[in-house]
Amino acid sequence: MRVIDLSHSIGPGMSCYPGTPQPQSVPFCTIEADGFNERMLTFSSHTGTHVDLPLHMSAGASSLDAFGAERFVGLGVVLDVESVSGGTISPALLQSHRELMEGVEFVLLHTGWGHHWGTEKYLSGYPVLNLEAAAWLAGFKLKGIGVDTVSVDSPDSKGYPVHNLFLANDILIVENLVYPDRRLFGMNVQFFCLPLKLEGAEAAPVRAVAVLWC
């Protein structure tokens, strides 16, 4: 078994969606003063690699409490769409990978934009699905969609249409993935994106991993 980490570390100076505060980690107790170390952590529920839930976009919709742990685990496939042009992922680009998508529960998109993580460029101009492509994906029986960008919607979008389309169809959204190994592309993997078990949460950081059986 080989476990590949698809998550970014949470720490000072990391890439955060515009307007989202930087995470803070400060000593609360120390070995010198208390005999043990403990830290106070402060961060947004949308910090780093995280999952968006229906409550994120719709008042009264399902929060994290409504989802069992099994909803965050399943067969996934990593699709290489780095050839995207014009910043928009079209249905035609996805349809060329249709055979790889048969029977999977998570579609994970590699756009190559993750190479800009930690820079200002990461936060704007990133590739996104157009609404037609998102609707085509929503036609599959998926648990979730994952992307290596800060959002599935462009920063200047009106009303976050891709978010709303996926979440209204009970398809979870995992953002800020990282793909450290190109050998993942086109492969079926067991995908895990287990979130912190936060009451009433509309989103939560996850430790996303791909498991390959060798």
FENJO-V305002 format. One line per field, one symbol per residue. ss: DSSP state (a for helix, b for strand, c for the rest). Layout:
BEGIN
ss: ???
END
This chain:
BEGIN
ss: cbbbbccccccccccccccccccbbbbbbcaaaacccbbbbbcccccccbbbcaaacccccccaaaccaaaabbbbbbbbcccccccbbcaaaaaccaaaaccccbbbbbccaaaacccaaaaccccbbcaaaaaaaacccccbbbbcccccccccccccaaaaaaaacccbbbbccccccaaabccbbbbbbbbcccccccbbbbbbbbbbcc
END
